[in-house]
Amino acid sequence: MNLEELELKIKNNIGIMIYFSGEKCGVCHALRPKIKVLFNDNFPLIEQIFLDANENAEIASSLNVFSIPTMLVYLDGKEFLREGRNMSIVQIDDKMSRIYDIMTS
């Protein structure tokens, strides 16, 4: 995936979640399955994209992602949520639930 393709996805979808991680990041690998389950179960209309920040440095830098893990959520083409490093699955669920319910009802 390149930057232009990602920008089109952000623009043309109701919601996109982008999770940046790294190959040697233990926290990244521990959080990824939890994030995936959360979005699969609670926010199924939001497309999930998982990217290695090193392999996708152009995308990461253009989105101002300079640490990992970082999760970005875009709703209706606009950045809605940015979480990094010490993110909480419960807090992400709380922040996303209300707006997701409004958008999908």
C-alpha distances in whole Angstrom, upper triangle without the diagonal:
4,7,8,6,7,10,11,11,13,15,16,16,19,17,14,14,12,14,13,15,16,18,21,21,24,24,20,21,24,22,19,21,23,21,19,23,24,21,21,25,26,23,21,20,18,14,13,10,11,9,11,12,13,10,8,12,11,9,12,15,14,14,17,17,19,20,19,19,18,17,16,17,17,20,20,18,20,19,22,22,21,22,22,24,27,25,27,26,30,29,25,27,30,28,25,28,30,28,26,29,30,27,27,31
4,6,5,6,9,10,11,13,14,16,17,20,18,15,16,13,15,14,16,17,19,22,23,26,25,22,23,26,24,21,24,26,23,22,25,26,23,24,28,28,25,24,22,19,16,15,12,13,11,13,12,13,11,8,10,8,7,11,13,11,13,16,15,18,20,19,20,18,18,17,18,17,20,20,17,19,18,21,22,20,22,22,24,27,26,29,28,31,30,27,28,31,28,26,29,31,28,27,31,31,28,29,32
4,6,5,6,9,10,10,12,14,16,18,17,14,15,12,15,14,17,18,21,24,23,26,25,22,24,26,24,22,24,26,23,22,26,26,23,24,28,27,24,24,22,19,16,16,13,14,12,14,13,14,12,9,10,7,5,9,10,8,10,13,13,16,18,19,19,17,16,15,16,15,18,18,14,16,16,19,19,18,20,21,23,26,25,28,27,30,29,25,27,29,27,25,28,29,26,25,29,29,26,27,31
4,5,5,6,9,10,11,12,14,18,17,15,16,15,17,17,20,22,24,27,27,30,29,25,27,29,27,24,27,28,25,24,28,27,24,25,29,28,25,24,22,19,17,17,14,16,15,17,16,18,16,12,14,11,9,13,14,11,12,16,17,20,22,22,22,20,19,17,17,15,18,17,14,16,16,20,21,20,23,24,26,29,28,30,29,32,31,27,29,31,28,26,29,30,27,26,29,29,25,27,30
4,5,5,6,9,10,11,12,16,15,13,14,13,16,16,19,21,23,26,26,28,28,24,25,28,25,22,24,26,23,21,25,25,22,23,26,26,22,21,19,17,14,14,12,14,13,16,16,18,16,13,15,13,10,14,16,13,14,17,18,21,22,22,22,20,18,16,16,15,17,16,13,16,17,20,20,20,23,23,26,29,27,29,28,31,29,26,27,29,27,24,27,29,25,24,27,27,24,25,28
4,5,5,6,9,10,11,14,12,9,11,10,13,13,17,19,21,24,23,26,25,21,22,25,22,20,22,23,20,19,22,22,19,20,23,23,19,19,17,14,11,12,9,12,11,14,14,16,15,11,13,11,8,11,13,11,11,14,15,18,19,19,18,16,15,12,13,11,14,14,11,13,13,16,17,17,19,20,23,25,23,25,24,27,26,22,24,26,23,21,24,25,22,21,25,25,21,22,26
4,5,5,6,9,10,13,12,10,12,12,15,16,19,22,24,27,26,28,27,24,25,27,25,22,25,25,22,21,25,24,20,22,25,24,21,20,18,15,13,14,12,15,14,17,16,19,17,14,15,13,10,12,14,11,10,14,15,19,21,21,20,18,16,13,13,11,13,12,9,11,12,15,16,17,19,21,24,26,24,27,26,28,26,23,25,26,23,21,24,25,22,21,24,24,21,22,26
4,5,5,6,8,12,12,11,14,14,17,18,22,24,26,30,29,31,29,26,27,29,27,24,26,27,23,22,25,24,21,22,25,24,20,20,17,15,13,14,13,16,16,19,19,22,20,16,18,16,13,16,17,14,14,18,19,22,24,24,23,20,18,16,15,12,13,12,9,12,14,17,19,19,22,24,27,29,27,29,27,30,28,25,26,27,25,22,25,25,22,21,24,23,20,21,24
4,5,5,6,9,9,7,10,11,14,16,20,22,25,28,26,28,27,23,25,26,24,21,22,23,20,18,21,21,17,18,21,20,17,16,13,11,9,11,10,14,14,18,18,21,19,16,18,16,13,15,18,15,14,18,18,22,23,22,21,18,16,13,12,10,11,10,9,12,13,15,17,17,20,22,25,27,24,26,24,26,25,22,22,25,22,19,22,23,20,18,21,21,18,18,22
4,6,6,8,7,6,9,10,14,15,19,22,25,28,26,28,26,23,24,26,23,20,22,22,19,18,21,20,16,18,21,20,16,16,13,10,10,11,11,14,15,18,18,21,20,16,18,16,13,14,16,14,12,16,16,20,21,21,20,17,14,11,9,7,8,8,5,8,9,12,13,15,17,20,23,25,22,24,22,24,23,19,20,22,19,17,19,20,17,16,19,19,16,17,21
4,6,8,9,9,13,14,17,19,23,26,28,31,30,32,30,26,28,30,26,24,26,26,22,22,24,23,19,21,24,22,18,18,15,13,12,14,14,18,18,22,21,24,23,19,21,18,15,17,19,16,14,18,19,23,24,24,23,20,18,14,12,9,9,7,5,8,11,13,16,17,20,23,26,28,25,27,26,27,26,22,23,24,21,19,21,21,18,17,20,19,16,17,21
4,7,9,10,13,15,19,21,24,27,29,33,31,33,31,28,29,30,27,24,26,26,22,21,24,23,19,20,22,21,17,16,13,12,11,14,15,18,19,23,23,26,24,21,23,21,18,20,22,19,17,21,22,26,27,26,25,22,19,16,14,11,10,8,7,11,14,15,18,20,23,25,28,30,27,28,26,28,27,23,23,25,22,19,21,22,18,17,19,19,15,16,19
4,5,7,11,13,16,19,23,26,28,31,29,31,28,25,26,27,24,22,23,23,19,18,20,19,15,16,19,17,13,13,9,8,8,11,13,16,18,22,22,25,24,21,23,22,18,20,22,19,18,21,21,25,26,25,23,20,17,14,12,9,8,7,7,11,13,14,16,18,20,23,26,27,24,25,23,25,24,20,20,22,19,16,18,19,15,13,16,16,12,13,16
4,7,11,14,17,20,23,27,29,32,30,31,28,25,27,27,24,22,22,22,18,18,19,17,14,15,17,15,11,11,7,7,9,12,14,18,20,23,24,27,26,23,25,24,20,21,23,21,19,22,22,26,26,25,23,20,17,14,11,8,6,5,8,10,12,12,14,17,19,22,26,26,23,23,21,22,21,18,17,19,17,13,15,15,12,10,13,12,8,9,13
4,7,10,13,16,20,23,26,28,26,27,25,22,23,24,20,18,19,19,15,14,16,15,11,13,15,13,9,10,7,5,6,9,11,14,17,20,21,24,23,20,22,21,18,18,21,19,16,19,19,22,23,21,20,17,13,10,7,5,4,6,7,9,10,10,11,14,16,19,22,23,20,20,18,19,18,15,15,16,14,11,13,14,11,9,13,13,10,11,14
4,6,10,13,16,20,22,25,23,24,22,19,20,21,18,15,17,17,13,13,15,14,10,12,15,14,10,11,9,5,5,6,7,11,13,16,17,20,20,17,19,18,14,15,18,16,13,16,16,19,20,18,16,14,10,8,6,5,7,9,9,10,9,10,11,12,14,16,19,21,18,19,17,19,18,14,15,17,15,12,15,16,14,12,15,16,13,14,18
4,7,10,13,17,19,22,19,20,18,15,16,17,14,12,14,13,10,10,13,11,9,11,14,13,10,11,10,7,6,5,6,8,11,14,15,18,18,16,17,18,14,14,17,16,13,15,14,17,17,15,13,10,7,6,4,6,9,12,11,11,10,10,9,10,11,13,16,17,14,15,14,16,15,12,13,15,13,11,14,16,14,13,16,17,15,16,20
4,6,10,13,16,19,17,18,16,13,15,16,13,11,14,14,10,11,14,14,11,14,17,16,14,14,14,10,8,6,5,6,7,10,11,14,14,12,14,14,11,10,13,13,10,13,11,14,14,12,10,8,6,5,6,8,12,14,13,13,11,12,10,10,11,12,14,16,14,16,15,18,17,13,15,18,16,14,17,20,18,16,20,21,19,20,23
4,6,10,13,15,13,14,12,9,11,13,10,8,11,12,9,10,13,13,12,14,17,17,15,16,16,13,11,8,6,5,6,8,9,13,13,12,13,15,12,10,14,14,12,13,10,13,11,9,7,6,4,6,9,12,15,18,16,16,13,14,12,10,9,10,11,14,12,14,13,17,16,13,15,18,16,15,18,21,19,18,22,23,21,22,26
4,7,10,12,11,13,11,8,11,13,11,9,13,14,12,13,16,16,15,18,20,20,19,19,20,16,14,11,9,6,5,6,5,9,10,9,10,12,10,8,11,13,11,11,8,10,9,6,6,5,6,8,12,14,18,20,18,18,15,16,14,11,10,9,11,14,13,16,16,19,18,16,18,21,19,18,22,24,23,22,25,27,25,26,29
4,7,9,7,9,9,5,8,10,10,8,12,14,12,13,17,17,17,19,21,22,21,21,22,19,17,13,11,8,6,5,6,8,10,10,11,14,13,10,13,16,14,14,10,11,9,5,5,7,9,12,15,18,21,24,22,21,19,19,17,14,12,10,10,13,13,16,16,20,19,17,20,22,21,21,24,27,25,24,28,30,28,29,32
4,6,5,9,9,7,8,12,12,11,14,16,15,16,19,20,20,22,25,25,24,25,26,22,20,17,14,10,8,5,6,7,9,10,11,14,14,12,14,17,16,16,12,12,9,7,7,10,13,15,19,21,25,27,25,25,22,23,20,17,16,13,12,15,16,19,19,23,23,21,23,26,25,24,27,30,29,28,32,33,32,32,36
4,6,8,10,8,8,12,13,12,15,17,17,17,20,22,22,23,26,27,26,26,27,24,22,18,16,12,10,7,9,8,10,12,13,17,17,15,17,20,19,19,16,15,13,10,11,14,16,19,22,24,28,30,28,28,25,26,24,21,19,16,15,18,19,21,21,25,25,23,26,29,28,27,30,33,32,31,34,36,34,35,38
4,6,9,8,9,12,13,13,16,18,18,19,22,23,24,25,27,29,28,29,30,27,25,21,19,15,13,10,11,11,13,15,16,19,19,17,19,22,21,20,17,15,13,10,11,15,17,20,23,26,30,33,31,30,27,28,25,22,19,16,14,17,18,21,21,25,25,24,26,29,29,28,31,34,34,32,36,38,36,37,40
4,6,5,7,9,10,11,14,15,15,17,19,20,21,23,25,26,25,26,28,25,23,19,17,14,13,10,11,11,14,15,16,19,19,16,18,21,20,19,15,14,11,8,8,12,14,18,21,24,27,30,29,28,25,25,22,19,16,13,11,13,14,17,18,21,22,20,23,26,25,25,28,31,30,30,33,35,34,34,37
4,5,5,6,9,10,12,13,15,16,18,19,21,22,24,25,25,26,28,25,24,20,19,15,15,13,14,15,17,19,19,23,22,19,21,24,22,22,18,17,13,10,10,13,15,19,22,25,28,32,31,29,26,26,23,20,17,14,11,13,14,16,16,20,21,20,22,25,25,25,27,30,30,29,32,35,34,34,37
4,5,5,6,9,11,11,12,14,16,17,18,20,22,22,22,24,26,23,22,18,18,14,15,13,14,16,18,19,19,22,21,18,20,23,21,20,16,15,12,9,7,11,13,16,19,23,26,29,28,27,23,23,19,17,13,11,8,9,10,12,13,16,17,16,19,21,21,22,24,27,27,26,29,32,31,31,34
4,6,5,6,9,10,10,12,15,15,16,18,20,21,20,21,23,20,19,15,14,11,11,10,11,13,15,15,16,19,18,15,18,20,18,18,14,14,11,7,5,9,10,14,17,20,23,26,25,24,21,21,18,15,12,10,8,10,11,13,13,17,17,16,18,21,20,20,23,26,26,25,28,30,29,29,32
4,6,5,7,9,10,11,13,15,16,17,19,21,21,21,23,21,19,16,15,11,12,11,13,15,16,17,19,22,20,18,21,23,21,21,17,17,14,11,9,12,13,17,19,22,25,28,27,27,24,24,20,18,16,14,12,13,13,14,14,18,19,17,19,22,22,22,24,27,27,26,29,31,30,30,33
4,6,7,7,9,11,12,13,15,17,18,19,20,21,23,21,20,17,16,14,15,14,16,18,19,20,22,25,23,20,23,25,23,23,19,19,16,12,10,13,14,17,19,23,25,29,28,27,24,24,20,18,15,14,12,12,12,12,12,15,17,16,17,20,21,21,22,26,26,25,27,30,29,29,32
4,6,5,6,9,10,11,12,14,15,16,17,18,20,18,17,14,14,12,14,14,15,18,19,19,21,23,21,18,22,23,20,20,17,18,15,11,8,10,10,14,16,19,22,25,25,24,21,20,17,15,12,11,10,10,9,9,9,12,13,12,14,17,17,17,19,22,22,21,24,27,26,26,29
4,5,5,6,9,10,11,12,14,15,15,16,18,16,14,11,11,8,11,12,14,16,17,17,19,21,19,17,21,22,19,20,17,18,15,12,9,10,10,13,15,18,20,24,23,23,20,19,17,15,13,12,12,13,11,12,10,14,15,13,14,18,18,17,19,22,22,20,23,26,25,25,28
4,5,5,6,9,10,10,12,14,15,15,18,16,15,12,13,11,14,15,17,20,20,20,22,25,22,21,24,25,23,24,20,22,19,15,13,14,13,16,17,20,22,25,25,25,22,21,19,18,16,16,15,15,14,13,11,14,16,14,14,18,19,18,19,23,23,21,23,26,25,24,27
4,5,5,6,9,10,11,12,13,14,17,15,15,13,14,13,16,17,19,22,22,22,24,26,23,21,25,26,23,24,20,22,19,16,13,14,12,15,16,19,21,24,24,24,21,20,17,17,14,14,14,13,11,10,7,10,13,11,11,15,16,15,16,20,20,18,21,24,23,23,25
4,6,5,6,9,10,10,11,12,14,12,12,9,11,10,13,15,17,20,21,20,22,23,20,19,22,23,20,21,18,20,17,14,11,11,9,12,12,15,17,20,21,20,18,16,14,13,11,12,13,13,10,10,7,10,12,9,10,13,14,12,14,17,17,16,18,21,20,20,23
4,5,5,6,8,10,10,10,13,11,10,8,10,9,13,15,17,21,20,20,22,24,21,20,23,24,21,22,20,22,20,16,14,14,11,13,13,16,17,20,21,21,19,18,16,16,15,16,16,17,14,13,10,13,15,12,12,16,16,14,15,19,19,16,19,21,20,19,23
4,6,5,6,8,10,10,13,12,13,11,13,13,17,19,21,24,24,24,26,27,24,23,27,27,24,26,23,25,23,19,17,17,14,16,15,18,19,22,23,23,21,20,18,18,17,18,18,18,15,14,10,12,15,12,11,15,16,14,14,18,19,16,18,21,20,19,22
4,6,5,6,7,9,12,11,12,11,14,14,18,20,21,25,25,24,26,27,24,23,26,26,23,24,22,24,22,19,16,16,13,14,13,16,17,20,21,21,19,17,15,16,14,16,17,16,13,11,8,9,11,9,7,11,12,10,11,14,15,13,15,18,17,17,19
4,5,5,5,6,9,7,9,8,11,12,16,19,20,24,24,22,24,25,22,21,24,24,21,23,21,23,22,19,16,15,12,13,11,13,14,17,18,18,17,15,14,15,14,17,18,18,15,14,10,12,13,10,9,12,12,10,10,14,14,11,13,16,15,14,17
4,6,6,5,8,8,9,9,12,14,17,20,22,26,25,24,26,27,24,24,27,27,24,26,24,26,25,22,19,18,15,16,14,16,16,19,20,21,20,18,17,19,18,20,21,21,18,17,13,15,16,13,12,15,16,13,13,16,16,13,15,18,17,15,18
4,6,6,10,11,12,12,16,17,21,23,25,29,28,27,30,31,27,27,30,30,26,28,26,29,27,24,21,20,17,18,16,18,18,20,22,23,21,19,18,20,19,21,23,22,18,16,13,13,15,13,11,14,15,12,11,15,16,13,13,17,16,14,17
4,6,9,10,12,12,16,18,21,24,26,29,29,27,30,30,27,26,29,28,25,27,25,28,26,24,21,20,16,16,14,16,15,18,20,20,19,17,16,18,18,20,22,21,17,15,12,12,13,11,8,11,12,9,8,11,12,9,10,13,13,12,14
4,6,6,9,10,14,16,19,22,24,27,27,25,27,28,24,23,27,26,22,24,23,26,25,23,20,18,15,14,11,13,12,14,16,17,16,14,14,16,17,19,21,21,17,16,13,14,14,11,9,12,12,8,8,11,10,7,9,12,11,10,13
4,5,7,9,13,15,19,22,24,27,27,25,27,28,24,24,27,26,23,26,24,28,26,24,21,20,16,16,13,14,13,15,17,18,18,17,17,19,19,22,24,24,20,19,16,17,18,15,13,16,16,12,12,14,14,10,12,14,12,10,14
4,6,9,13,16,19,23,24,28,27,24,27,27,23,23,26,25,22,25,24,27,27,25,22,20,17,15,12,12,11,12,14,16,16,15,16,18,20,22,25,25,22,21,18,19,19,16,14,17,16,12,12,14,13,9,11,13,10,9,12
4,6,10,13,16,19,21,24,23,21,23,23,19,20,23,21,18,21,20,24,23,21,19,17,13,12,9,9,8,11,12,13,13,12,13,15,16,19,21,22,19,19,16,17,17,14,13,16,14,11,12,14,12,9,12,14,11,11,14
4,7,10,13,17,18,22,20,18,21,21,17,18,21,20,17,20,19,22,22,20,18,16,13,12,10,10,10,12,13,14,14,14,14,16,17,19,21,23,19,20,17,20,19,16,16,18,17,14,15,18,16,13,16,17,14,14,18
4,7,10,13,15,19,17,16,18,19,15,16,19,19,16,19,17,20,19,17,15,13,10,10,9,11,12,15,14,16,14,15,14,14,15,16,18,20,17,18,15,18,18,14,15,18,17,14,16,19,17,15,18,20,17,17,21
4,6,10,12,15,14,12,15,15,12,13,16,16,14,17,15,17,17,15,13,12,10,10,10,11,14,16,15,16,15,16,15,14,15,16,18,20,17,19,17,20,20,16,18,21,19,17,19,22,20,18,21,23,20,20,24
4,7,9,12,11,10,13,15,12,12,15,16,14,16,13,16,15,12,11,10,9,11,12,14,17,19,18,18,17,17,16,15,14,14,15,18,16,18,16,20,20,17,18,21,20,18,21,24,22,20,24,25,23,23,27
4,6,9,8,7,10,11,9,9,13,14,12,14,11,13,13,11,10,10,10,11,14,15,19,21,19,19,17,19,17,15,15,14,15,18,17,20,19,22,22,19,21,24,22,21,24,26,25,23,27,28,26,26,30
4,6,5,6,8,11,10,9,12,14,14,14,11,12,11,9,10,11,12,14,16,18,22,24,22,22,20,21,19,17,16,14,15,18,18,20,20,24,24,21,23,26,25,23,27,29,28,26,30,31,29,30,33
4,6,5,6,9,8,6,9,11,11,11,8,9,9,8,9,9,11,13,16,18,22,24,21,21,18,20,18,15,15,13,14,17,17,20,21,24,23,21,24,26,24,24,27,29,28,27,30,32,29,31,34
4,5,5,9,10,8,10,13,14,13,11,10,11,10,12,13,15,17,20,21,25,27,24,24,22,24,22,19,18,16,16,20,20,24,24,28,27,24,27,30,28,27,31,33,31,30,34,35,33,34,38
4,6,9,9,9,12,14,14,15,13,13,14,13,14,15,16,17,20,21,25,27,24,24,22,25,23,20,20,18,19,22,22,25,25,29,28,26,28,31,29,28,31,34,32,30,34,35,33,34,37
4,6,5,6,9,10,11,12,11,12,13,12,14,13,14,15,17,18,22,23,20,21,19,21,20,18,18,17,18,22,21,24,24,28,27,24,27,29,27,26,29,31,29,28,32,33,30,31,35
4,5,5,6,8,10,10,9,9,11,12,14,13,15,15,18,19,23,24,21,21,19,22,20,18,18,17,18,21,22,25,25,29,27,25,28,30,28,27,30,32,30,29,33,34,31,33,37
4,6,5,6,9,10,10,11,14,15,16,15,16,16,18,18,22,23,19,19,18,21,20,18,19,18,20,24,24,27,27,30,29,26,29,31,28,27,31,32,30,29,33,33,31,32,36
4,6,5,6,9,8,11,13,13,14,13,13,12,15,15,18,19,16,16,15,18,17,15,17,16,18,22,21,24,24,27,26,23,25,27,25,24,27,29,26,25,29,29,27,28,32
4,6,5,6,5,7,9,10,11,10,11,11,14,15,18,20,17,16,14,17,15,13,14,13,15,18,18,21,22,25,23,21,24,26,23,22,26,28,25,25,29,29,27,29,32
4,5,5,6,7,10,12,14,12,14,13,16,17,20,22,18,17,15,18,17,14,16,15,17,20,20,24,25,27,25,23,26,28,25,25,28,30,27,27,31,31,29,31,35
4,5,8,10,13,15,16,14,14,13,15,15,18,19,15,15,13,17,16,14,16,16,19,22,21,25,25,28,26,23,26,27,24,24,27,28,26,26,30,29,27,29,33
4,6,9,11,13,14,11,11,9,11,11,15,16,13,12,10,13,13,10,13,13,16,19,18,21,22,24,22,19,22,24,21,20,24,25,22,22,26,26,24,26,29
4,6,9,11,13,10,11,10,13,14,18,19,16,14,12,14,13,10,12,12,14,17,17,21,22,24,22,20,23,24,21,21,25,26,24,24,28,28,26,29,32
4,6,8,9,7,9,9,13,14,18,20,18,16,13,15,13,10,10,9,11,15,15,18,19,22,20,18,21,23,20,20,24,26,24,24,28,28,26,28,32
4,7,9,8,12,12,16,18,22,24,21,20,16,18,16,12,12,10,11,14,15,19,21,24,22,20,24,25,23,23,27,28,27,27,31,31,30,32,35
4,6,7,10,12,16,19,22,25,23,21,17,18,16,12,11,7,7,11,13,16,18,21,20,18,22,23,21,22,26,27,26,26,30,31,30,31,35
3,5,9,12,15,18,22,25,23,21,18,18,15,12,10,7,6,10,11,14,16,19,18,16,20,22,20,21,24,26,25,25,29,30,29,30,33
4,7,10,13,17,20,23,22,20,17,17,14,11,8,6,5,9,9,12,13,16,16,14,17,19,18,18,21,24,23,23,26,28,27,28,31
4,7,10,13,17,20,18,17,13,14,10,7,6,4,6,9,9,12,13,16,14,12,16,18,16,16,19,21,20,20,24,25,24,25,28
4,7,10,13,17,15,14,11,11,8,6,5,6,9,11,9,11,11,14,13,10,13,15,13,13,16,18,17,17,20,21,20,21,25
4,7,10,13,12,10,7,8,6,5,7,9,12,14,12,14,14,16,14,11,13,15,13,12,15,17,15,15,19,19,18,19,23
4,7,10,10,8,6,6,5,7,9,12,15,16,13,15,14,15,14,10,12,14,11,9,13,14,12,11,15,16,14,16,19
4,7,6,5,4,5,7,9,12,15,19,20,17,18,17,19,17,13,15,16,13,11,14,15,12,11,15,15,12,15,18
4,5,5,6,6,9,12,15,18,22,22,19,20,19,19,17,14,15,16,13,10,13,13,9,9,12,12,9,11,15
4,6,8,9,12,15,18,21,25,26,23,24,22,23,21,18,18,19,16,14,16,15,11,11,14,12,9,12,15
4,7,9,12,14,17,20,24,25,23,24,23,24,22,19,20,21,17,15,18,18,14,14,17,16,13,15,18
4,6,9,11,15,18,22,23,20,22,21,22,20,17,19,19,15,14,17,17,13,14,17,16,13,16,19
4,6,8,11,14,18,19,17,18,18,20,17,14,16,17,13,12,16,16,13,14,17,17,15,17,20
4,7,10,14,17,18,15,16,16,17,14,11,13,13,10,9,12,12,10,11,14,14,13,15,18
4,7,10,14,14,11,13,13,14,11,9,11,12,8,8,12,13,11,12,16,16,15,17,20
4,7,11,12,10,12,13,15,12,10,13,14,11,11,15,16,15,16,19,20,19,21,24
4,7,8,6,9,10,12,10,8,12,13,11,12,15,17,16,17,20,21,21,23,25
4,6,6,9,12,14,12,11,15,16,14,15,19,21,20,20,24,25,24,26,29
4,6,9,12,15,13,13,16,18,17,18,21,23,23,23,26,28,27,29,32
4,7,10,12,11,11,15,16,15,17,20,22,22,23,25,27,27,28,31
4,7,9,8,8,11,12,12,13,16,18,19,19,22,23,23,25,27
4,5,5,6,9,10,11,12,14,17,18,18,20,22,23,24,26
4,6,5,6,9,10,10,12,15,16,16,18,20,21,21,23
4,5,5,6,9,10,10,13,15,15,16,19,20,20,22
4,5,5,6,8,10,12,13,14,16,18,19,20,22
4,5,5,6,8,11,12,12,14,16,16,18,20
4,6,5,6,9,11,10,12,14,15,15,17
4,6,5,7,10,10,11,13,15,16,17
4,6,7,8,9,11,12,13,15,17
4,6,6,6,8,10,11,12,14
4,6,5,6,9,10,11,12
4,5,5,6,9,10,11
4,5,5,6,9,10
4,5,5,6,8
4,6,5,6
4,6,6
4,6
4
